[in-house]
Amino acid sequence: MAAAIAKSSIFFFFLCIALQSFCPSKAQSFIGINYGQVADNLPPPTATAKLIQSTSIGKVRLYGSDPAIIKALANTGVGIVIGAGNGDIPALGSDPNFAGQWVSTNVLPYYPASNISVVTVGNEVMTSGDQNLISKILPAMQNVQNALNAASLGGKIKVSTVHSMAVLAQSDPPSSGCFNPSFGDTMKAMLAFQRATCSPFMINPYPFFAYQSDPRAETLAFCLFQPNAGRVDSGTGIKYMNMFDAQVDAVRSALNGMGFKDIEIVVAETGWPYKGDPNEVGPNVDNAKAYNGNLINHLRSMVGTPLMPGKSVDTYIFALYDENLKPGPGSERAFGLFGPNLAMTYDVGLSKSTQTPTTPTTPVTPTTPNTPVAPSPKLGGWCVPKPGVSDAQLQANLDYACGHGVDCSSIQPGGACFEPNTVASHAAFAMNLLYQTAGRNPWNCDFSQTATLTSSNPSYNGCTYPGGGTLSGRLVEQEREREKSVHENSLSSIAPPKRQYYVLTCVYAIVNVIFLLQSL
């Protein structure tokens, strides 16, 4: 009898190991927003819920668990991240009953009507310098996870924590990214927990702060996704064209270096203030509009980062509203995309009524005049880059084209036009695709005067460039409808893939076997 039980326990043990390594991949990415509440002039939660529904924002991150906001977002389809504050960590980490009560109070009354997808335990704890919090952060996460498991929600709601970029000891070049060794065993144990529960690693990259520490014109362009010479990673030879990708890839390198290549990264915060104190470098409307607008275009393009190509990192922009009671320099109170009157501070293209943002340096196509004019003839041929255009400009054109709803899957890994894997090749395909679907007007092949029309078919091997003849009216209409649909749906939130309770079942089975063996 004992031998049979022992064999069963071994089977369950290896089954558990096998299933722990399986984390379903997410079906699509999203753009979210941070909803801070350190203010005394915020609109009512019900008004905010309607505002969010009028945008293409897929998820909302709360720093706490305000029941009025969670209720207001019920049945909207908007995903919600709720947070347990740093002050709750000691009790959560030392008392499983407290964690159970926290889940009973802040999750169970609202889920599933309110689509809570993640619980963040603490914010930037590892770099807080508070050793009590640092020592309790992992037990707190584990206890919250156990409380969710007990409520049969362990596979539906993830448990994570949020880190600042200071968690890295080194981040430049990106390939050298590594965690601060002082975090050592705590970080490794935390990552092992996150791997086992398919929880994302959440990070706060801010190119704004990188620019403040190096306020040169070329650094600003690099931070704002504007044309620049790029920066070559001396370790890999990869040329980075923007700071956001470089920072995220530094985190990817750190995770890979510790053996956690399978843990997903989520950008919990990133943004740019639109005003600040007179002595602050960088905050103004043009820069904020350029950063957030170009970031959104970059994420929509699904180009990804050099170390994570072909997919976009799920990203929460900071922030929905200004927080007029936050301490610190003036910029801390000026990150909001919307004012307390619900009006846009500036337009970055998140409203469902506006198709695209207008950013100062994004390659734009001229608008048609307001006065009636004779319709322009639809041109044939193909739209290609002019000779001598820099890689930086081509990258901007690529982000712009793919960010406007055209189907860029052909130039993603596995696509017919992915090879050669160069900025020039990918940009040429995307620019032509936008020209063909946007109406074939002369201004659709402008790209800040870096493109031209040609009658020579640029198709090669199995990669076919659309164009050449006159596009039928029906096909034009179909492409426009598809473009509209892609744009409106590309940022919508979907429920995270369901995680089966295999791991929990394994643990329970092993525990039961141990008890049985002890009773023999």
Rosetta blueprint (number, residue, H / E / L):
1 M L
2 A H
3 A H
4 A H
5 I H
6 A H
7 K H
8 S H
9 S H
10 I H
11 F H
12 F H
13 F H
14 F H
15 L H
16 C H
17 I H
18 A H
19 L H
20 Q H
21 S L
22 F L
23 C L
24 P L
25 S L
26 K L
27 A L
28 Q L
29 S L
30 F L
31 I E
32 G E
33 I E
34 N E
35 Y E
36 G L
37 Q L
38 V L
39 A L
40 D L
41 N L
42 L L
43 P L
44 P L
45 P H
46 T H
47 A H
48 T H
49 A H
50 K H
51 L H
52 I H
53 Q H
54 S L
55 T E
56 S L
57 I L
58 G L
59 K E
60 V E
61 R E
62 L E
63 Y L
64 G L
65 S L
66 D L
67 P H
68 A H
69 I H
70 I H
71 K H
72 A H
73 L L
74 A L
75 N L
76 T L
77 G L
78 V L
79 G E
80 I E
81 V E
82 I E
83 G E
84 A E
85 G L
86 N H
87 G H
88 D H
89 I H
90 P H
91 A H
92 L H
93 G H
94 S H
95 D L
96 P H
97 N H
98 F H
99 A H
100 G H
101 Q H
102 W H
103 V H
104 S H
105 T H
106 N H
107 V L
108 L L
109 P L
110 Y L
111 Y L
112 P L
113 A L
114 S L
115 N E
116 I E
117 S E
118 V E
119 V E
120 T E
121 V E
122 G E
123 N E
124 E L
125 V L
126 M L
127 T L
128 S L
129 G L
130 D L
131 Q H
132 N H
133 L H
134 I H
135 S H
136 K H
137 I H
138 L H
139 P H
140 A H
141 M H
142 Q H
143 N H
144 V H
145 Q H
146 N H
147 A H
148 L H
149 N H
150 A H
151 A L
152 S L
153 L L
154 G L
155 G L
156 K L
157 I L
158 K E
159 V E
160 S E
161 T E
162 V E
163 H E
164 S E
165 M H
166 A H
167 V H
168 L E
169 A E
170 Q E
171 S L
172 D L
173 P L
174 P H
175 S H
176 S H
177 G L
178 C E
179 F E
180 N L
181 P H
182 S H
183 F H
184 G H
185 D H
186 T H
187 M H
188 K H
189 A H
190 M H
191 L H
192 A H
193 F H
194 Q H
195 R H
196 A H
197 T H
198 C L
199 S L
200 P L
201 F E
202 M E
203 I E
204 N E
205 P L
206 Y L
207 P H
208 F H
209 F H
210 A H
211 Y H
212 Q H
213 S H
214 D L
215 P L
216 R L
217 A H
218 E H
219 T H
220 L H
221 A H
222 F H
223 C H
224 L L
225 F L
226 Q L
227 P L
228 N L
229 A L
230 G L
231 R E
232 V E
233 D L
234 S L
235 G L
236 T L
237 G L
238 I L
239 K E
240 Y E
241 M L
242 N L
243 M H
244 F H
245 D H
246 A H
247 Q H
248 V H
249 D H
250 A H
251 V H
252 R H
253 S H
254 A H
255 L H
256 N H
257 G H
258 M L
259 G L
260 F L
261 K L
262 D L
263 I L
264 E L
265 I E
266 V E
267 V E
268 A E
269 E E
270 T E
271 G L
272 W L
273 P L
274 Y L
275 K L
276 G L
277 D L
278 P L
279 N L
280 E L
281 V L
282 G L
283 P L
284 N L
285 V H
286 D H
287 N H
288 A H
289 K H
290 A H
291 Y H
292 N H
293 G H
294 N H
295 L H
296 I H
297 N H
298 H H
299 L H
300 R H
301 S L
302 M L
303 V L
304 G E
305 T E
306 P L
307 L L
308 M E
309 P E
310 G L
311 K L
312 S L
313 V L
314 D E
315 T E
316 Y E
317 I E
318 F L
319 A L
320 L L
321 Y E
322 D L
323 E L
324 N L
325 L L
326 K L
327 P L
328 G L
329 P L
330 G H
331 S H
332 E H
333 R H
334 A L
335 F L
336 G L
337 L L
338 F E
339 G L
340 P L
341 N L
342 L L
343 A L
344 M E
345 T L
346 Y L
347 D L
348 V L
349 G L
350 L L
351 S E
352 K L
353 S L
354 T L
355 Q L
356 T L
357 P L
358 T L
359 T L
360 P L
361 T L
362 T L
363 P L
364 V L
365 T L
366 P L
367 T L
368 T L
369 P L
370 N L
371 T L
372 P L
373 V L
374 A L
375 P L
376 S L
377 P L
378 K L
379 L L
380 G L
381 G E
382 W E
383 C E
384 V E
385 P E
386 K L
387 P L
388 G L
389 V L
390 S L
391 D H
392 A H
393 Q H
394 L H
395 Q H
396 A H
397 N H
398 L H
399 D H
400 Y H
401 A H
402 C H
403 G L
404 H L
405 G L
406 V L
407 D L
408 C L
409 S H
410 S H
411 I H
412 Q L
413 P L
414 G L
415 G L
416 A L
417 C L
418 F L
419 E L
420 P L
421 N L
422 T L
423 V H
424 A H
425 S H
426 H H
427 A H
428 A H
429 F H
430 A H
431 M H
432 N H
433 L H
434 L H
435 Y H
436 Q H
437 T H
438 A H
439 G L
440 R L
441 N L
442 P H
443 W H
444 N H
445 C H
446 D L
447 F L
448 S L
449 Q L
450 T L
451 A E
452 T E
453 L E
454 T E
455 S L
456 S L
457 N L
458 P L
459 S L
460 Y E
461 N L
462 G L
463 C E
464 T L
465 Y L
466 P L
467 G L
468 G E
469 G L
470 T L
471 L L
472 S L
473 G H
474 R H
475 L H
476 V H
477 E H
478 Q H
479 E H
480 R H
481 E H
482 R H
483 E H
484 K H
485 S H
486 V H
487 H H
488 E H
489 N H
490 S L
491 L L
492 S L
493 S L
494 I L
495 A L
496 P L
497 P L
498 K L
499 R L
500 Q L
501 Y L
502 Y H
503 V H
504 L H
505 T H
506 C H
507 V H
508 Y H
509 A H
510 I H
511 V H
512 N H
513 V H
514 I H
515 F H
516 L H
517 L H
518 Q H
519 S H
520 L L
